[in-house]
């Protein structure tokens, strides 16, 4: 199985760093990071990652809007939403918009890797 390329999207740098460490430790290649949805769409276009971890609530362009834009670029995109506790409605909206799965903060390494390996 080849190494999967990941784009990490989150406005919190410590979360991006945390995810990057977890993913790289488990054999994923983090090929890009974005701090908001607008940057995420640009990076998706440039990098064509296998999987995107997408924070839902971000400044400028939120995760669900970015997800919809990425779906327009690549209808088969694999986007996993990352949300805070109590964002069930937003998670539902994201799944309706085409997200493949979701991870709830605070997340454990085990949970993150399990969700990514399901893809």
WONORQUI-V48148 format. One line per field, one symbol per residue. psi: psi as a letter, one per 20 degrees, with the letter a starting at -180 (. if undefined). Layout:
psi=???
This chain:
psi=prpppqppoqiohhggggggggghhkjqooirqqirhghggghgggimqhqppoqgoqreprhggggghhhhgoijqoppqprrqjkgghggggghijqhaqppqpqqgggghgghhh.
